[in-house]
């Protein structure tokens, strides 16, 4: 039974949010559905993204950078949670989302930048994985969490 749609956001939707989408969809077993987007998506997935996903037993199939605004359209999956993964003014200026999604921020990369080498990318992926594992094990994405106050 599907519990929630989670939209992970980073500025260029080329590493952080794509890695979070891939990881959560791999472990969620159909109970949660992850998506990703960003205000200024790149044209393609970073090679670092492919390398880190492969090193962690995942594939990039179906992953591609996209503008987060598509999730505000009526026919799109409606996010119940929007999780920004970088500290950026661009992520604070969000589209008008339907419903009242819970908004939160996970500081994955310092200074709001995308990892630039395999060590930074691997470290960022470990933080993403730990954050998702903690949220899933604590049942944060269950219906009861909708009562929690949203972080803007």
VEXDREN-2710 file (C-alpha; in Angstrom, 1 decimal):
% VEXDREN-2710
k/r/px/py/pz
1/UNK/0.0/0.0/0.0
2/UNK/1.4/3.4/-1.1
3/UNK/2.0/5.7/1.9
4/UNK/3.5/8.8/0.4
5/UNK/5.1/10.5/-2.6
6/UNK/8.4/12.1/-1.8
7/UNK/10.0/14.8/-4.0
8/UNK/13.7/15.3/-3.5
9/UNK/15.1/18.6/-4.7
10/UNK/18.5/20.0/-5.5
11/UNK/19.3/22.9/-7.8
12/UNK/20.4/21.1/-10.9
13/UNK/18.7/17.7/-10.2
14/UNK/21.8/15.9/-11.5
15/UNK/23.3/14.1/-8.4
16/UNK/21.9/14.7/-4.9
17/UNK/18.2/14.4/-5.7
18/UNK/18.6/11.7/-8.3
19/UNK/20.6/9.6/-5.9
20/UNK/18.0/10.1/-3.2
21/UNK/15.2/9.1/-5.6
22/UNK/17.1/6.0/-6.8
23/UNK/17.9/4.9/-3.2
24/UNK/14.5/5.4/-1.7
25/UNK/12.7/3.7/-4.6
26/UNK/15.1/0.7/-4.3
27/UNK/14.3/0.2/-0.6
28/UNK/10.7/1.3/-0.4
29/UNK/9.2/-1.9/-1.7
30/UNK/6.2/0.0/-3.1
31/UNK/5.2/1.7/0.1
32/UNK/6.8/5.0/-0.8
33/UNK/7.4/6.6/-4.2
34/UNK/10.3/8.9/-4.7
35/UNK/10.8/11.6/-7.4
36/UNK/13.3/14.3/-8.0
37/UNK/13.5/17.7/-9.6
38/UNK/15.1/21.1/-9.4
39/UNK/14.7/24.7/-10.4
40/UNK/17.5/24.6/-13.0
41/UNK/18.0/21.0/-14.1
42/UNK/21.0/19.9/-16.1
43/UNK/20.7/18.4/-19.5
44/UNK/21.9/15.0/-18.3
45/UNK/22.8/12.9/-15.4
46/UNK/26.3/13.5/-14.0
47/UNK/28.9/10.7/-14.6
48/UNK/29.5/10.9/-10.8
49/UNK/25.9/9.9/-10.3
50/UNK/26.3/6.9/-12.5
51/UNK/29.5/5.8/-10.7
52/UNK/28.1/6.2/-7.2
53/UNK/24.9/4.4/-8.0
54/UNK/26.7/1.5/-9.7
55/UNK/29.1/1.3/-6.8
56/UNK/26.1/0.9/-4.5
57/UNK/24.3/-1.8/-6.7
58/UNK/21.9/0.5/-8.4
59/UNK/21.2/1.6/-11.9
60/UNK/20.3/5.0/-13.4
61/UNK/17.5/3.5/-15.5
62/UNK/14.6/6.0/-15.5
63/UNK/16.6/8.8/-13.8
64/UNK/16.9/12.1/-15.6
65/UNK/17.2/15.7/-14.6
66/UNK/13.8/17.5/-14.7
67/UNK/12.3/20.8/-13.6
68/UNK/10.5/20.5/-10.3
69/UNK/7.6/22.5/-11.5
70/UNK/6.2/19.5/-13.4
71/UNK/5.1/18.1/-10.0
72/UNK/2.8/21.1/-9.5
73/UNK/0.8/20.2/-12.6
74/UNK/-2.6/18.5/-12.1
75/UNK/-1.7/15.2/-13.9
76/UNK/1.6/14.8/-12.1
77/UNK/2.2/12.7/-9.0
78/UNK/1.5/15.1/-6.1
79/UNK/4.2/15.3/-3.5
80/UNK/3.3/14.7/0.1
81/UNK/6.9/15.6/1.2
82/UNK/9.3/17.9/-0.5
83/UNK/12.9/17.5/0.8
84/UNK/15.6/20.0/-0.3
85/UNK/19.1/18.6/-0.2
86/UNK/21.1/21.8/-0.6
87/UNK/21.2/25.1/1.0
88/UNK/20.3/27.5/-1.9
89/UNK/18.1/30.5/-2.3
90/UNK/16.8/28.8/-5.5
91/UNK/15.3/26.0/-3.4
92/UNK/13.5/28.4/-1.1
93/UNK/11.5/29.9/-4.0
94/UNK/9.3/26.9/-4.6
95/UNK/6.4/26.5/-7.0
96/UNK/2.9/26.6/-5.7
97/UNK/2.3/23.0/-4.7
98/UNK/-1.2/21.4/-4.7
99/UNK/-2.3/20.2/-1.3
100/UNK/-0.1/21.0/1.7
101/UNK/3.1/19.0/1.3
102/UNK/5.4/18.8/4.3
103/UNK/8.6/20.7/3.4
104/UNK/11.9/20.0/5.0
105/UNK/15.6/20.5/4.4
106/UNK/18.4/18.0/4.8
107/UNK/21.8/19.5/4.6
108/UNK/23.7/16.9/2.5
109/UNK/26.4/19.1/1.0
110/UNK/28.1/22.0/2.7
111/UNK/27.9/25.4/0.9
112/UNK/25.0/24.1/-1.2
113/UNK/27.2/22.8/-4.0
114/UNK/27.1/19.6/-6.0
115/UNK/29.9/17.1/-5.3
116/UNK/32.9/17.6/-7.6
117/UNK/34.8/14.3/-7.3
118/UNK/34.1/10.7/-6.4
119/UNK/35.1/11.1/-2.7
120/UNK/32.7/14.0/-2.2
121/UNK/30.0/12.1/-4.2
122/UNK/30.4/9.0/-2.1
123/UNK/30.3/10.9/1.1
124/UNK/27.1/12.7/0.0
125/UNK/25.5/9.4/-1.0
126/UNK/26.3/8.0/2.4
127/UNK/24.6/11.1/4.0
128/UNK/21.6/10.6/1.7
129/UNK/21.4/6.9/2.6
130/UNK/21.7/7.5/6.3
131/UNK/19.0/10.3/6.2
132/UNK/16.6/8.1/4.2
133/UNK/17.2/5.0/6.4
134/UNK/16.5/7.0/9.5
135/UNK/13.3/8.6/8.1
136/UNK/12.1/5.2/6.9
137/UNK/12.9/3.3/10.1
138/UNK/11.3/6.0/12.2
139/UNK/8.2/5.8/10.0
140/UNK/8.5/9.5/9.3
141/UNK/6.7/9.1/6.0
142/UNK/3.6/7.5/7.6
143/UNK/0.2/9.3/7.7
144/UNK/0.9/10.5/11.3
145/UNK/3.7/12.7/10.1
146/UNK/1.3/14.9/8.2
147/UNK/0.3/16.3/11.6
148/UNK/3.9/17.7/12.0
149/UNK/4.5/21.3/11.2
150/UNK/6.1/22.0/7.9
151/UNK/9.5/23.6/7.7
152/UNK/9.7/26.5/5.3
END
